[in-house]
């Protein structure tokens, strides 16, 4: 019997991806465990394996197609000799929308008018195909008339399984969709997270292309990573009440310790080169363990107090940013942290990170000191409750015992989620962190 191969969910938060490459072709015989395709998500490119055996009768989604929804059919697997007459339709590739029309000139004022697309009919309600559910659960839900949208799954990653439908009630008919009000057109509504109150939705903004003549700019379509960054950080700023506190650290002793340790790098066990950022990550991990009220994640009904310091390290890569996680960083020494960060950064730049290497975590560090940046603030990446922005270490004049002296100083700015971390709590955390960085030998105890 022919079966559909579905777009897999490669992480709990994945909603869509790009079918980057097929590694098999129509007519090939595949076995369970064979690698058949490469899927590109917003963070990495991963291989997917066949879960059944048979003949690849039909490829429904061409390689290079973006925006393929999770659980959408991407190919049909059939038994030898079996004919596939009506395979499931393939999802269409996303197309770049034409820029909206410019306004009409009226003297010195440009009258902006919404394009016809803004008055188009509303889209159909979202299909339940995107909801993670087993095939048996979907069939039972259809037979009983139960809406999967209202069912809480108890399977892996919240997947809806048969037992979740026991005692379920038939779905009520959905109210008719309301036509949208006139706006500025496609791509101008700010993203609002699911469940946010109506007041959280900002006013519509005009499309930037309205202000420029065609030919004066080049359009570079957003890739999956840039879209994900836009969604997550917009949601973070809209729903997370940020506050910021700053402290200066004298790092003369840290620089001496770094130079001494690097000079002792052995060839026998493999050379290492510690960076200031390695010391920062180690200090953050130890400070989080001494300040458990900062090592938390916010949920609407409970505070998650983490038992380990899983510290994310922001890594710049072509087209975006990713934050791989140093797990249980409080249990690792400086050399181990340094090597792990280097390995994760290399994987990030080649898009080879696994979801377990970049999802989750309890805190993050973002360092722009290597670019000469003295001070900045960083946006919290949920489920973290805080992120540390690290500036450049530089020589400054400071007052010590009534005398103006020269010292190497580094500015740190902590962004906190005020729902989870109060100001005094964040201040105490920075005090502990400053102590570690100014007396680095304490990190070695």
Buried (B, 14 or more C-beta within 10 A) or exposed (E): EBBBBBBBBBBEBBBBBBBBEBBBEEEEEBEEEBEBBBBBBBBBBBEBEBBEEBBBBBBBBEEEBBBBBBBBBBBBBBEEEEEEEEBBEBBEBEEEEEBBBBBEEEEEEEEBBBBEEBEEEEEEEEEBBBBBBBEEBBEBBEEEEBBBEEBEBEBEEEBBBBEBBEEBEEBEEEEEEEEEEEBBBBEBBBBBBEEEEEEEEEEBEBBEBBEEEEEEEEEEEBBBBBBBBBBBBBBBEBBBEBBEBEBBBBBBBBBEBBEEBEEEEEEEEEEBEBBBBBBBBBBBBBBBBBBBBBBBBBEEEEEEEBEBBBBBBBBBBEEBBBBBBBBEBBEBEBBBBBBBBBEBBEBBBEBEBBBEBBBBBBBBBBBBBEEEBBBBBBBBBBBBBBBBBBBBBBEBEBEEEEEEEEBBBBBBBBBBBBBBBBEEBBBBBBEBBBBBBBEBEEBEE
